[in-house]
Amino acid sequence: MQSGKHLITIVGATAIGKTALSIKLAKHFDTEIISCDSRQFYKEMTIGTAVPSTDELTSATHHFIQNRSIHEDYNVGQFERDALKKLDELFLKNDTVIMVGGSGLYIDAVLKGLDYFPDVKPEIREKLNQQLKENGLEFLQEQLKELDIESYNSIAIDNPHRIIRALEICIGAEKPYSYYKNKPKKKRNFTPINIGITAEREIIYNRINQRVDIMMDEGLLDEAKELVQHKDLNALQTVGYRELFQFLINDITLDFAISEIKKNTRRFAKRQNTWFKKDKTIKWFDFEEDSKEIISYINSML
């Protein structure tokens, strides 16, 4: 167990200014940055994921930026293991490390740990998907009610993905899905200091609209053209790319695609804020707050 180690985590909605703040903090504390944005991992996606600029990347050492390919399977569990290993390395030379991102599940994985489930055969999921298609959601709901009443009463029962996930564990592991939930997690060897950046909704939405316009000016459409042949890959089920793929296969106009990117990004930001606002450990600051005030707060927590 390392003592006196702190992970300063910066969260908030997309386009709020997390990158700029993280670099200021990294410079002040003479440390490095763990990126926790689940789409910035992929080297083929640059403009549409708002990867930090070359100047930003050289201003402070970043980890987990464009270190994977869209053709690789990479999930939150793998990221948790990779990030904790990197933090162990960084804490050997630094008492503080910065983590920044808007992917709430990935941040929670590093700070708190995930529930771990056994691997199950993919055929089970395939069969459940087939049953959903042939018999409808109610059929699967009844199965879950019979196999795991606790999960039936606690998960989003109208969400087929959640139902299928719970059922494949019940069937494949031969134990209820709820059995694996909320087990004690392994204690972290650092203390988190969680910072949130926020603004009035109208300001966030305006910043998102401006960012989308800038992305289009910087060549997002050309980037989408390069990637459209891979549009079914999981990494590309991402706002900004999905809408332009629809334009490229002649489903919608370019103007409509751009307006959909803005709308869907605004919805994404709303979901991010909902996720983070549930966490009472986060200290919130206005996006225009002087970084000296934020540094002063962090120092008071060290």
Backbone torsions as a table, in degrees:
resi	resn	phi	psi	omega
1	MET	NA	123.8	176.3
2	GLN	-89.4	138.5	-179.7
3	SER	-106.3	154.0	175.7
4	GLY	71.8	17.2	179.1
5	LYS	-98.1	134.6	-176.6
6	HIS	-128.0	134.7	173.6
7	LEU	-106.7	110.0	179.8
8	ILE	-88.0	113.5	-174.5
9	THR	-109.5	129.1	-178.7
10	ILE	-111.4	120.7	-178.2
11	VAL	-126.9	170.9	178.0
12	GLY	149.9	175.4	-176.7
13	ALA	-68.9	160.9	176.9
14	THR	-59.5	143.5	176.3
15	ALA	72.6	13.1	-175.8
16	ILE	-86.5	-16.8	178.6
17	GLY	111.1	25.0	-177.7
18	LYS	-66.1	-40.8	-177.2
19	THR	-61.0	-49.1	-178.2
20	ALA	-58.8	-43.4	179.7
21	LEU	-66.6	-41.7	-177.9
22	SER	-60.9	-36.3	179.7
23	ILE	-69.7	-41.2	176.2
24	LYS	-59.4	-43.2	-179.1
25	LEU	-69.4	-40.3	179.2
26	ALA	-61.8	-40.4	178.1
27	LYS	-66.7	-44.6	-178.0
28	HIS	-61.9	-44.5	-176.4
29	PHE	-92.3	4.5	178.1
30	ASP	51.2	56.6	-175.6
31	THR	-139.7	-169.3	-174.5
32	GLU	-120.0	168.3	-172.0
33	ILE	-117.8	130.1	169.8
34	ILE	-96.6	118.5	176.4
35	SER	-83.9	133.4	-176.9
36	CYS	-125.3	51.4	177.0
37	ASP	-116.6	115.1	-168.7
38	SER	-69.4	-7.8	176.4
39	ARG	-105.3	-18.6	178.6
40	GLN	-78.5	-3.4	175.1
41	PHE	-65.1	-24.5	-164.5
42	TYR	-97.0	124.8	-172.6
43	LYS	-71.5	-20.4	179.9
44	GLU	-81.1	-10.8	-175.9
45	MET	-115.1	109.3	-175.5
46	THR	-118.5	-60.8	-173.7
47	ILE	-68.2	-46.4	-174.5
48	GLY	-71.9	-12.4	178.5
49	THR	-106.8	4.1	179.2
50	ALA	54.0	46.1	174.9
51	VAL	-58.7	139.8	177.6
52	PRO	-52.0	146.8	-179.2
53	SER	-67.9	167.0	177.9
54	THR	-56.5	-43.0	178.8
55	ASP	-61.0	-42.7	-179.9
56	GLU	-65.4	-40.9	-178.4
57	LEU	-68.4	-28.1	178.5
58	THR	-87.6	-14.3	178.8
59	SER	-73.0	-27.6	179.4
60	ALA	-153.7	147.7	-179.7
61	THR	-73.4	124.6	179.5
62	HIS	-110.0	149.3	174.3
63	HIS	-125.1	147.7	179.0
64	PHE	69.3	34.6	171.5
65	ILE	-110.5	119.4	176.5
66	GLN	50.4	44.4	-179.2
67	ASN	-102.8	3.4	-179.2
68	ARG	-131.9	165.7	174.7
69	SER	-106.6	151.1	176.4
70	ILE	-61.4	-18.4	-178.1
71	HIS	-84.8	-6.1	177.7
72	GLU	-93.5	144.9	170.0
73	ASP	-83.2	124.0	-179.3
74	TYR	-143.6	126.7	-175.0
75	ASN	-127.6	178.6	-174.1
76	VAL	-64.6	-33.6	178.8
77	GLY	-65.2	-42.0	177.6
78	GLN	-66.2	-39.7	179.0
79	PHE	-63.5	-41.5	178.7
80	GLU	-55.7	-48.4	-179.4
81	ARG	-63.3	-44.9	-178.4
82	ASP	-65.4	-42.1	-178.2
83	ALA	-67.5	-41.3	179.6
84	LEU	-65.6	-37.5	177.4
85	LYS	-64.3	-44.0	179.3
86	LYS	-65.1	-39.5	178.4
87	LEU	-62.5	-40.6	176.4
88	ASP	-56.5	-41.8	178.9
89	GLU	-65.7	-46.8	-175.7
90	LEU	-67.6	-34.7	-179.5
91	PHE	-72.2	-11.7	174.0
92	LEU	-68.6	-27.9	-177.0
93	LYS	-117.2	-11.3	-179.3
94	ASN	-131.0	144.0	174.5
95	ASP	-85.3	-20.5	177.2
96	THR	-128.9	146.6	172.8
97	VAL	-134.1	149.8	178.9
98	ILE	-102.1	135.9	169.7
99	MET	-123.2	135.8	-175.4
100	VAL	-139.1	141.5	175.5
101	GLY	165.6	169.7	179.9
102	GLY	-114.0	6.9	-178.9
103	SER	-92.4	94.5	-172.2
104	GLY	-56.4	-42.2	-178.2
105	LEU	-63.8	-39.8	-178.5
106	TYR	-70.0	-37.4	176.9
107	ILE	-65.8	-45.6	178.1
108	ASP	-60.4	-36.7	-179.7
109	ALA	-60.1	-41.7	-179.1
110	VAL	-74.0	-43.5	-174.6
111	LEU	-76.6	-37.0	-170.8
112	LYS	-120.4	-23.8	-175.0
113	GLY	92.3	158.1	-178.6
114	LEU	-104.4	159.9	165.6
115	ASP	-74.9	135.4	-179.2
116	TYR	-105.7	133.9	-179.3
117	PHE	-119.7	147.9	177.8
118	PRO	-68.1	153.1	174.7
119	ASP	-69.7	140.7	176.0
120	VAL	-126.7	158.9	-176.7
121	LYS	-65.0	135.4	-179.0
122	PRO	-61.2	-24.4	-179.7
123	GLU	-61.5	-28.6	-179.0
124	ILE	-64.7	-45.6	178.6
125	ARG	-64.0	-41.8	179.5
126	GLU	-58.4	-44.4	-179.9
127	LYS	-63.7	-41.4	179.5
128	LEU	-65.3	-39.3	176.8
129	ASN	-63.0	-38.6	177.8
130	GLN	-64.8	-42.2	178.2
131	GLN	-63.5	-38.2	177.3
132	LEU	-60.3	-45.2	-178.9
133	LYS	-62.8	-44.7	-173.2
134	GLU	-82.8	-37.6	-170.1
135	ASN	-114.7	-11.2	178.2
136	GLY	88.4	169.1	-174.0
137	LEU	-66.6	-36.0	-177.0
138	GLU	-59.2	-36.3	178.2
139	PHE	-59.5	-43.7	179.4
140	LEU	-71.1	-37.0	178.3
141	GLN	-59.4	-42.2	179.9
142	GLU	-64.6	-38.7	176.5
143	GLN	-60.0	-45.6	-177.9
144	LEU	-66.3	-39.0	178.4
145	LYS	-56.9	-39.3	-178.4
146	GLU	-74.9	-39.5	-173.6
147	LEU	-87.7	-28.5	-173.6
148	ASP	-157.8	80.7	-175.9
149	ILE	-62.0	-30.4	179.8
150	GLU	-63.9	-45.2	177.5
151	SER	-68.0	-38.9	178.4
152	TYR	-56.4	-37.7	-177.8
153	ASN	-84.6	-11.6	-172.0
154	SER	-117.3	-25.9	-177.5
155	ILE	-90.8	169.8	178.8
156	ALA	-70.3	98.2	-169.3
157	ILE	-68.9	-17.9	178.8
158	ASP	-94.7	6.6	-179.9
159	ASN	-101.8	107.5	-175.5
160	PRO	-60.8	-33.3	179.6
161	HIS	-63.2	-43.2	-179.6
162	ARG	-66.5	-41.6	-179.9
163	ILE	-62.6	-46.3	-178.5
164	ILE	-65.2	-40.3	178.7
165	ARG	-60.6	-45.8	-179.8
166	ALA	-64.4	-42.9	-177.4
167	LEU	-67.1	-38.9	-177.6
168	GLU	-65.8	-30.7	175.5
169	ILE	-72.2	-46.4	179.0
170	CYS	-54.8	-44.5	-175.7
171	ILE	-78.2	-47.9	-174.0
172	GLY	-73.5	-36.1	-178.0
173	ALA	-95.0	-11.8	-179.1
174	GLU	58.8	29.6	172.6
175	LYS	-141.3	152.1	-179.5
176	PRO	-60.4	146.6	174.3
177	TYR	-55.4	-40.2	-177.8
178	SER	-64.0	-23.0	179.2
179	TYR	-60.2	-34.0	-174.6
180	TYR	-90.6	-7.9	-176.0
181	LYS	-82.0	145.1	170.0
182	ASN	57.6	34.8	171.7
183	LYS	-72.4	156.0	176.6
184	PRO	-57.2	135.6	-179.3
185	LYS	-94.4	156.9	176.7
186	LYS	-67.3	132.3	-177.3
187	LYS	-66.3	138.7	178.7
188	ARG	-80.5	151.8	-179.6
189	ASN	-98.3	28.6	176.0
190	PHE	-145.5	162.9	175.0
191	THR	-105.3	125.1	179.2
192	PRO	-80.8	143.7	168.3
193	ILE	-123.6	111.7	-169.7
194	ASN	-104.8	121.5	-177.6
195	ILE	-113.6	130.6	175.2
196	GLY	-114.0	139.8	177.6
197	ILE	-110.2	130.2	-175.4
198	THR	-140.1	170.1	176.9
199	ALA	-160.3	168.6	173.3
200	GLU	-58.2	147.2	-177.2
201	ARG	-53.7	-43.0	-177.9
202	GLU	-60.2	-38.9	179.5
203	ILE	-67.0	-45.7	178.7
204	ILE	-58.6	-45.9	-177.4
205	TYR	-64.7	-39.3	177.6
206	ASN	-64.7	-40.2	179.3
207	ARG	-65.1	-38.0	177.6
208	ILE	-63.7	-47.4	-179.5
209	ASN	-59.4	-42.6	178.9
210	GLN	-64.8	-41.2	-178.7
211	ARG	-63.4	-41.6	179.1
212	VAL	-61.5	-42.7	177.7
213	ASP	-60.8	-41.6	178.5
214	ILE	-64.3	-43.3	178.5
215	MET	-58.7	-42.0	179.0
216	MET	-64.2	-42.3	178.0
217	ASP	-62.8	-32.7	-177.2
218	GLU	-82.1	-5.7	174.6
219	GLY	109.6	27.9	-179.8
220	LEU	-61.5	-35.8	-179.8
221	LEU	-63.6	-41.9	177.6
222	ASP	-63.0	-39.3	178.1
223	GLU	-62.4	-41.9	178.7
224	ALA	-64.4	-37.5	177.8
225	LYS	-60.7	-38.5	178.9
226	GLU	-65.9	-28.3	-171.3
227	LEU	-104.5	-9.9	-171.4
228	VAL	-58.8	-30.9	179.4
229	GLN	-66.0	-17.6	179.8
230	HIS	-107.6	19.5	-168.6
231	LYS	-58.6	-19.2	-178.6
232	ASP	-87.0	-5.8	178.8
233	LEU	-66.7	147.1	-176.8
234	ASN	-58.0	-41.4	-177.4
235	ALA	-60.2	-26.2	-175.6
236	LEU	-94.6	7.4	172.0
237	GLN	-82.8	63.6	-167.3
238	THR	-132.5	137.8	177.8
239	VAL	-56.1	137.4	-178.8
240	GLY	103.5	-42.7	177.4
241	TYR	-89.4	-46.9	-177.2
242	ARG	-54.4	-45.9	-176.0
243	GLU	-67.9	-39.0	179.3
244	LEU	-71.7	-31.6	174.3
245	PHE	-61.9	-39.6	178.3
246	GLN	-61.9	-40.4	176.2
247	PHE	-63.3	-43.8	-174.8
248	LEU	-68.0	-25.6	176.9
249	ILE	-99.2	20.1	170.4
250	ASN	66.5	28.3	176.0
251	ASP	-84.0	-34.2	-174.7
252	ILE	-141.7	165.6	177.1
253	THR	-79.6	163.8	179.5
254	LEU	-65.7	-42.9	179.0
255	ASP	-59.3	-42.0	-179.9
256	PHE	-67.5	-39.5	178.5
257	ALA	-59.2	-44.0	-179.2
258	ILE	-65.4	-42.4	179.2
259	SER	-65.4	-33.7	177.4
260	GLU	-69.4	-37.4	176.3
261	ILE	-59.6	-45.9	-179.5
262	LYS	-62.8	-46.7	-178.3
263	LYS	-62.9	-46.8	-176.7
264	ASN	-69.9	-30.7	175.5
265	THR	-69.8	-38.4	176.8
266	ARG	-62.6	-41.6	177.3
267	ARG	-63.0	-40.3	178.3
268	PHE	-61.3	-43.9	179.8
269	ALA	-62.0	-38.8	178.4
270	LYS	-63.0	-42.0	178.4
271	ARG	-65.5	-39.3	177.0
272	GLN	-59.1	-48.4	-178.4
273	ASN	-62.4	-40.3	178.7
274	THR	-60.5	-43.7	-179.8
275	TRP	-61.6	-52.5	-173.1
276	PHE	-71.2	-32.7	-177.5
277	LYS	-66.7	-18.5	177.6
278	LYS	-73.5	-19.2	-175.4
279	ASP	-89.3	107.7	-175.5
280	LYS	-77.3	-4.9	178.5
281	THR	-84.2	-7.8	-176.2
282	ILE	-83.8	130.3	173.8
283	LYS	-96.0	119.2	-173.4
284	TRP	-94.1	140.2	176.1
285	PHE	-130.9	146.5	174.1
286	ASP	-66.0	147.9	-176.3
287	PHE	-62.9	-19.5	178.8
288	GLU	-95.5	2.3	-179.6
289	GLU	-60.4	137.7	176.6
290	ASP	-61.7	132.6	-178.4
291	SER	-61.0	-23.3	178.1
292	LYS	-62.6	-36.5	178.4
293	GLU	-66.1	-39.2	-180.0
294	ILE	-68.8	-41.2	177.7
295	ILE	-62.9	-40.3	178.5
296	SER	-61.2	-42.5	177.7
297	TYR	-63.1	-45.3	-179.6
298	ILE	-59.8	-44.4	179.6
299	ASN	-59.8	-34.7	179.4
300	SER	-69.1	-18.4	-179.1
301	MET	-96.9	-12.4	-177.2
302	LEU	-77.6	NA	NA
